[in-house]
Amino acid sequence: MYWVESSIGTGLWATKPGGSYVQVGYGKAEVNFPIVAVGIREIDIYGIFRYANCYPKALALVASGTVNVKSLITHRFPLKEALKAFELTKAGTGVKVIIDCDK
């Protein structure tokens, strides 16, 4: 997995004060993120490189409603506007961009 630097900042700002932020995968060796906001809001940051043994727990959290993944969807595009979706994603603007292939 290769993430966009802006998604780290978005994820940290979306984390509730006193909450935990988990960075999955890898990216550039060094990135900029709002470290002062992390400290003031008392956010715990965890990193994980591998997905081993995470998938079943993640599915259970989503299935139980504990984690609301629908709130991560920031943009939706019909298939005919797929290029716009990819351009938006490349620019690092959205969190989760969906291309609806059946529309």
Biotite code that builds the C-alpha atoms (Angstrom):
import biotite.structure as struc

atoms = struc.array([
    struc.Atom([0.000, 0.000, 0.000], chain_id="A", res_id=1, res_name="MET", atom_name="CA", element="C"),
    struc.Atom([1.330, 3.414, -0.868], chain_id="A", res_id=2, res_name="TYR", atom_name="CA", element="C"),
    struc.Atom([-0.487, 6.323, 0.719], chain_id="A", res_id=3, res_name="TRP", atom_name="CA", element="C"),
    struc.Atom([-0.666, 10.008, -0.085], chain_id="A", res_id=4, res_name="VAL", atom_name="CA", element="C"),
    struc.Atom([0.903, 12.353, 2.482], chain_id="A", res_id=5, res_name="GLU", atom_name="CA", element="C"),
    struc.Atom([-2.210, 14.522, 2.686], chain_id="A", res_id=6, res_name="SER", atom_name="CA", element="C"),
    struc.Atom([-4.241, 11.509, 3.825], chain_id="A", res_id=7, res_name="SER", atom_name="CA", element="C"),
    struc.Atom([-2.178, 11.355, 7.027], chain_id="A", res_id=8, res_name="ILE", atom_name="CA", element="C"),
    struc.Atom([-3.117, 14.914, 7.968], chain_id="A", res_id=9, res_name="GLY", atom_name="CA", element="C"),
    struc.Atom([-6.750, 14.278, 7.063], chain_id="A", res_id=10, res_name="THR", atom_name="CA", element="C"),
    struc.Atom([-6.765, 11.113, 9.151], chain_id="A", res_id=11, res_name="GLY", atom_name="CA", element="C"),
    struc.Atom([-5.204, 12.857, 12.127], chain_id="A", res_id=12, res_name="LEU", atom_name="CA", element="C"),
    struc.Atom([-7.676, 15.750, 11.967], chain_id="A", res_id=13, res_name="TRP", atom_name="CA", element="C"),
    struc.Atom([-10.534, 13.247, 11.684], chain_id="A", res_id=14, res_name="ALA", atom_name="CA", element="C"),
    struc.Atom([-9.376, 11.434, 14.824], chain_id="A", res_id=15, res_name="THR", atom_name="CA", element="C"),
    struc.Atom([-11.301, 12.497, 17.908], chain_id="A", res_id=16, res_name="LYS", atom_name="CA", element="C"),
    struc.Atom([-9.335, 14.102, 20.766], chain_id="A", res_id=17, res_name="PRO", atom_name="CA", element="C"),
    struc.Atom([-7.878, 11.349, 22.925], chain_id="A", res_id=18, res_name="GLY", atom_name="CA", element="C"),
    struc.Atom([-8.363, 8.847, 20.094], chain_id="A", res_id=19, res_name="GLY", atom_name="CA", element="C"),
    struc.Atom([-5.972, 6.606, 18.206], chain_id="A", res_id=20, res_name="SER", atom_name="CA", element="C"),
    struc.Atom([-4.685, 6.931, 14.635], chain_id="A", res_id=21, res_name="TYR", atom_name="CA", element="C"),
    struc.Atom([-3.314, 3.823, 12.915], chain_id="A", res_id=22, res_name="VAL", atom_name="CA", element="C"),
    struc.Atom([-1.069, 4.170, 9.863], chain_id="A", res_id=23, res_name="GLN", atom_name="CA", element="C"),
    struc.Atom([-1.212, 1.008, 7.769], chain_id="A", res_id=24, res_name="VAL", atom_name="CA", element="C"),
    struc.Atom([1.351, 0.273, 5.086], chain_id="A", res_id=25, res_name="GLY", atom_name="CA", element="C"),
    struc.Atom([4.224, 2.403, 3.933], chain_id="A", res_id=26, res_name="TYR", atom_name="CA", element="C"),
    struc.Atom([4.989, 5.512, 1.950], chain_id="A", res_id=27, res_name="GLY", atom_name="CA", element="C"),
    struc.Atom([7.745, 8.076, 1.728], chain_id="A", res_id=28, res_name="LYS", atom_name="CA", element="C"),
    struc.Atom([10.465, 7.835, 4.379], chain_id="A", res_id=29, res_name="ALA", atom_name="CA", element="C"),
    struc.Atom([9.632, 11.303, 5.725], chain_id="A", res_id=30, res_name="GLU", atom_name="CA", element="C"),
    struc.Atom([6.321, 13.180, 5.690], chain_id="A", res_id=31, res_name="VAL", atom_name="CA", element="C"),
    struc.Atom([4.831, 16.399, 7.068], chain_id="A", res_id=32, res_name="ASN", atom_name="CA", element="C"),
    struc.Atom([1.882, 16.147, 9.438], chain_id="A", res_id=33, res_name="PHE", atom_name="CA", element="C"),
    struc.Atom([0.307, 18.331, 12.169], chain_id="A", res_id=34, res_name="PRO", atom_name="CA", element="C"),
    struc.Atom([2.427, 17.183, 15.131], chain_id="A", res_id=35, res_name="ILE", atom_name="CA", element="C"),
    struc.Atom([1.343, 20.089, 17.377], chain_id="A", res_id=36, res_name="VAL", atom_name="CA", element="C"),
    struc.Atom([-2.325, 19.196, 16.818], chain_id="A", res_id=37, res_name="ALA", atom_name="CA", element="C"),
    struc.Atom([-1.518, 15.577, 17.665], chain_id="A", res_id=38, res_name="VAL", atom_name="CA", element="C"),
    struc.Atom([0.014, 16.648, 20.978], chain_id="A", res_id=39, res_name="GLY", atom_name="CA", element="C"),
    struc.Atom([-2.655, 19.173, 21.914], chain_id="A", res_id=40, res_name="ILE", atom_name="CA", element="C"),
    struc.Atom([-5.460, 16.753, 21.040], chain_id="A", res_id=41, res_name="ARG", atom_name="CA", element="C"),
    struc.Atom([-3.619, 13.863, 22.778], chain_id="A", res_id=42, res_name="GLU", atom_name="CA", element="C"),
    struc.Atom([-3.853, 11.480, 19.822], chain_id="A", res_id=43, res_name="ILE", atom_name="CA", element="C"),
    struc.Atom([-2.014, 8.160, 19.996], chain_id="A", res_id=44, res_name="ASP", atom_name="CA", element="C"),
    struc.Atom([-0.306, 7.148, 16.738], chain_id="A", res_id=45, res_name="ILE", atom_name="CA", element="C"),
    struc.Atom([0.309, 3.508, 15.863], chain_id="A", res_id=46, res_name="TYR", atom_name="CA", element="C"),
    struc.Atom([1.938, 2.035, 12.811], chain_id="A", res_id=47, res_name="GLY", atom_name="CA", element="C"),
    struc.Atom([1.543, -1.365, 11.221], chain_id="A", res_id=48, res_name="ILE", atom_name="CA", element="C"),
    struc.Atom([3.259, -2.609, 8.097], chain_id="A", res_id=49, res_name="PHE", atom_name="CA", element="C"),
    struc.Atom([1.591, -5.960, 7.534], chain_id="A", res_id=50, res_name="ARG", atom_name="CA", element="C"),
    struc.Atom([-2.082, -6.815, 7.278], chain_id="A", res_id=51, res_name="TYR", atom_name="CA", element="C"),
    struc.Atom([-1.644, -10.305, 8.767], chain_id="A", res_id=52, res_name="ALA", atom_name="CA", element="C"),
    struc.Atom([-4.382, -11.119, 11.276], chain_id="A", res_id=53, res_name="ASN", atom_name="CA", element="C"),
    struc.Atom([-5.945, -7.628, 10.874], chain_id="A", res_id=54, res_name="CYS", atom_name="CA", element="C"),
    struc.Atom([-8.539, -8.403, 8.202], chain_id="A", res_id=55, res_name="TYR", atom_name="CA", element="C"),
    struc.Atom([-10.931, -10.565, 10.278], chain_id="A", res_id=56, res_name="PRO", atom_name="CA", element="C"),
    struc.Atom([-10.943, -8.066, 13.144], chain_id="A", res_id=57, res_name="LYS", atom_name="CA", element="C"),
    struc.Atom([-11.485, -5.149, 10.753], chain_id="A", res_id=58, res_name="ALA", atom_name="CA", element="C"),
    struc.Atom([-14.426, -6.946, 9.131], chain_id="A", res_id=59, res_name="LEU", atom_name="CA", element="C"),
    struc.Atom([-15.950, -7.625, 12.545], chain_id="A", res_id=60, res_name="ALA", atom_name="CA", element="C"),
    struc.Atom([-15.605, -3.957, 13.538], chain_id="A", res_id=61, res_name="LEU", atom_name="CA", element="C"),
    struc.Atom([-17.301, -2.821, 10.326], chain_id="A", res_id=62, res_name="VAL", atom_name="CA", element="C"),
    struc.Atom([-20.015, -5.499, 10.526], chain_id="A", res_id=63, res_name="ALA", atom_name="CA", element="C"),
    struc.Atom([-20.853, -4.574, 14.135], chain_id="A", res_id=64, res_name="SER", atom_name="CA", element="C"),
    struc.Atom([-21.146, -0.888, 13.276], chain_id="A", res_id=65, res_name="GLY", atom_name="CA", element="C"),
    struc.Atom([-18.284, 0.023, 15.609], chain_id="A", res_id=66, res_name="THR", atom_name="CA", element="C"),
    struc.Atom([-16.422, 1.560, 12.682], chain_id="A", res_id=67, res_name="VAL", atom_name="CA", element="C"),
    struc.Atom([-18.424, 3.672, 10.233], chain_id="A", res_id=68, res_name="ASN", atom_name="CA", element="C"),
    struc.Atom([-16.583, 3.302, 6.950], chain_id="A", res_id=69, res_name="VAL", atom_name="CA", element="C"),
    struc.Atom([-19.297, 5.149, 4.986], chain_id="A", res_id=70, res_name="LYS", atom_name="CA", element="C"),
    struc.Atom([-18.111, 8.399, 6.565], chain_id="A", res_id=71, res_name="SER", atom_name="CA", element="C"),
    struc.Atom([-14.731, 7.907, 4.837], chain_id="A", res_id=72, res_name="LEU", atom_name="CA", element="C"),
    struc.Atom([-16.296, 8.222, 1.373], chain_id="A", res_id=73, res_name="ILE", atom_name="CA", element="C"),
    struc.Atom([-15.704, 11.820, 0.334], chain_id="A", res_id=74, res_name="THR", atom_name="CA", element="C"),
    struc.Atom([-16.509, 11.668, -3.391], chain_id="A", res_id=75, res_name="HIS", atom_name="CA", element="C"),
    struc.Atom([-18.563, 9.557, -5.816], chain_id="A", res_id=76, res_name="ARG", atom_name="CA", element="C"),
    struc.Atom([-18.332, 9.579, -9.615], chain_id="A", res_id=77, res_name="PHE", atom_name="CA", element="C"),
    struc.Atom([-20.220, 7.723, -12.333], chain_id="A", res_id=78, res_name="PRO", atom_name="CA", element="C"),
    struc.Atom([-18.055, 5.543, -14.577], chain_id="A", res_id=79, res_name="LEU", atom_name="CA", element="C"),
    struc.Atom([-18.168, 8.117, -17.380], chain_id="A", res_id=80, res_name="LYS", atom_name="CA", element="C"),
    struc.Atom([-16.367, 10.577, -15.029], chain_id="A", res_id=81, res_name="GLU", atom_name="CA", element="C"),
    struc.Atom([-13.679, 8.100, -13.928], chain_id="A", res_id=82, res_name="ALA", atom_name="CA", element="C"),
    struc.Atom([-10.886, 10.352, -15.183], chain_id="A", res_id=83, res_name="LEU", atom_name="CA", element="C"),
    struc.Atom([-12.069, 13.102, -12.804], chain_id="A", res_id=84, res_name="LYS", atom_name="CA", element="C"),
    struc.Atom([-12.025, 10.586, -9.952], chain_id="A", res_id=85, res_name="ALA", atom_name="CA", element="C"),
    struc.Atom([-8.438, 9.562, -10.695], chain_id="A", res_id=86, res_name="PHE", atom_name="CA", element="C"),
    struc.Atom([-7.321, 13.186, -11.037], chain_id="A", res_id=87, res_name="GLU", atom_name="CA", element="C"),
    struc.Atom([-8.916, 14.063, -7.689], chain_id="A", res_id=88, res_name="LEU", atom_name="CA", element="C"),
    struc.Atom([-7.231, 11.067, -6.057], chain_id="A", res_id=89, res_name="THR", atom_name="CA", element="C"),
    struc.Atom([-3.863, 11.914, -7.595], chain_id="A", res_id=90, res_name="LYS", atom_name="CA", element="C"),
    struc.Atom([-4.183, 15.462, -6.221], chain_id="A", res_id=91, res_name="ALA", atom_name="CA", element="C"),
    struc.Atom([-4.682, 14.002, -2.728], chain_id="A", res_id=92, res_name="GLY", atom_name="CA", element="C"),
    struc.Atom([-8.009, 15.772, -2.286], chain_id="A", res_id=93, res_name="THR", atom_name="CA", element="C"),
    struc.Atom([-10.294, 12.929, -1.217], chain_id="A", res_id=94, res_name="GLY", atom_name="CA", element="C"),
    struc.Atom([-10.130, 10.318, 1.520], chain_id="A", res_id=95, res_name="VAL", atom_name="CA", element="C"),
    struc.Atom([-12.049, 7.584, -0.313], chain_id="A", res_id=96, res_name="LYS", atom_name="CA", element="C"),
    struc.Atom([-13.156, 8.184, -3.885], chain_id="A", res_id=97, res_name="VAL", atom_name="CA", element="C"),
    struc.Atom([-15.722, 5.784, -5.359], chain_id="A", res_id=98, res_name="ILE", atom_name="CA", element="C"),
    struc.Atom([-16.356, 5.138, -9.040], chain_id="A", res_id=99, res_name="ILE", atom_name="CA", element="C"),
    struc.Atom([-19.869, 3.760, -9.468], chain_id="A", res_id=100, res_name="ASP", atom_name="CA", element="C"),
    struc.Atom([-19.552, 1.342, -12.384], chain_id="A", res_id=101, res_name="CYS", atom_name="CA", element="C"),
    struc.Atom([-23.251, 0.594, -12.610], chain_id="A", res_id=102, res_name="ASP", atom_name="CA", element="C"),
    struc.Atom([-24.326, 4.204, -13.192], chain_id="A", res_id=103, res_name="LYS", atom_name="CA", element="C"),
])
